[in-house]
Amino acid sequence: MSSDVFSRSGEFVLRVVGTEAVLVPIRNKVGDLDSIFVMNPVAIRVWELLDGTRNATEIAEIIAGEYEVSADTASCDVADLLRSLEDAGLIHHP
């Protein structure tokens, strides 16, 4: 798991609908509909933790504790989500 600290980047719109959320990147004042993310409660929580002070390992530890999953499962799931968000330009690590 990475020791890089991640934070949100760029502009986006996040709308919570029931227990899920929709995250839409905004590019040139237009929503990038090809990069819409539908986020479940765990992904929403990871997004909340991306405040520029925690690394991926710390985020995975929090997720493992809050959602009662194994550390390995949390680590893999968090890494996959962070990779997807980074590929879409929604997060970065300085």
Summary of the structure (lengths in Angstrom):
residues: 94
radius of gyration: 13.0
end to end distance: 16.6
largest distance: 40.6
contacts: 269
relative contact order: 0.25
helix: 44%
strand: 33%
